[in-house]
């Protein structure tokens, strides 16, 4: 259940903040990963969502399965906008918004 909550929160944050040049990731406790260059990434001791400024020339590659997000990040501009201003305040409406931002189905390797 924690994994699903982390995934949904991460996906919503990516959709909200990519247009202003902020990147979010996610690490699940105990999950071992391999970097793009083949090096082993140590397992995280706890689940967490890191946040950092985007690197426009590099980060869109991380979003190859989500071309809309990659495009938004490639031209991102921190123009001072409130990324939450278009979101409704009613929880049911927020859930409906989040369903319009469903993450892609992972490709099988």
C-alpha positions in Angstrom: 0.0 0.0 0.0 2.8 2.4 0.8 4.3 1.8 -2.6 1.1 2.7 -4.3 0.7 5.9 -2.2 4.3 6.9 -2.9 3.8 6.3 -6.7 0.6 8.3 -6.8 2.1 11.2 -4.9 5.2 11.2 -7.0 3.2 11.2 -10.2 1.0 14.1 -9.1 4.0 16.2 -8.0 5.8 15.5 -11.4 2.7 16.8 -13.2 2.4 19.9 -11.1 6.0 20.9 -11.0 7.6 19.9 -14.3 6.4 23.1 -16.0 8.3 25.2 -13.5 11.5 23.1 -13.6 11.3 20.9 -10.5 12.0 17.2 -10.6 10.7 14.6 -8.2 11.9 11.0 -7.9 10.9 8.1 -5.7 12.8 5.4 -3.8 11.1 2.5 -2.1 12.6 1.1 1.1 14.8 -1.9 0.4 14.4 -1.7 -3.4 17.7 -2.1 -5.2 18.2 -0.3 -8.5 20.7 0.0 -11.2 21.8 3.3 -12.7 21.8 4.0 -16.4 25.5 3.4 -16.5 25.1 0.0 -14.9 26.3 0.9 -11.4 24.3 -0.5 -8.5 22.4 2.0 -6.4 22.2 1.0 -2.8 18.8 0.2 -1.4 17.1 3.1 0.4 16.6 2.5 4.1 13.2 4.2 4.0 10.8 5.2 1.3 11.0 8.8 0.2 10.5 11.3 -2.6 13.5 13.5 -3.3 13.1 16.9 -4.9 15.7 18.9 -6.9 15.9 21.5 -9.6 15.6 20.1 -13.1 18.5 19.8 -15.5 16.8 20.6 -18.7 19.3 19.0 -21.0 19.5 15.7 -19.1 16.2 15.1 -17.2 13.8 14.8 -20.2 15.6 11.5 -20.9 14.3 10.1 -17.5 10.8 10.8 -18.8 11.0 9.0 -22.1 7.8 7.0 -21.3 6.0 10.3 -20.6 6.6 12.6 -23.6 4.2 15.3 -22.3 6.2 15.6 -19.1 9.5 15.5 -20.9 8.3 18.3 -23.2 7.1 20.4 -20.3 10.4 20.0 -18.5 12.5 20.8 -21.6 10.9 24.3 -21.8 10.3 24.7 -18.0 10.4 28.2 -16.6 10.1 29.1 -12.9 7.9 32.1 -13.6 6.5 32.4 -10.0 3.2 30.7 -10.8 1.2 28.9 -8.2 1.2 25.3 -9.4 -1.9 24.6 -7.2 -4.0 27.5 -8.5 -5.9 25.4 -11.0 -6.6 22.5 -8.6 -10.0 22.3 -7.0 -10.4 22.4 -3.2 -12.9 19.6 -3.1 -11.3 16.2 -2.4 -13.5 14.4 -4.9 -12.5 16.9 -7.6 -8.8 16.5 -6.8 -9.2 12.7 -7.1 -10.9 13.2 -10.5 -8.0 15.5 -11.6 -5.5 12.9 -10.6 -7.2 10.2 -12.7 -6.6 12.4 -15.7 -2.9 12.2 -15.0 -2.5 8.4 -14.9 1.1 7.3 -15.2 2.1 5.2 -18.2 2.2 1.4 -18.0 5.8 0.4 -17.6 7.4 -1.3 -20.6 8.5 -4.8 -20.1 12.3 -5.3 -20.6 
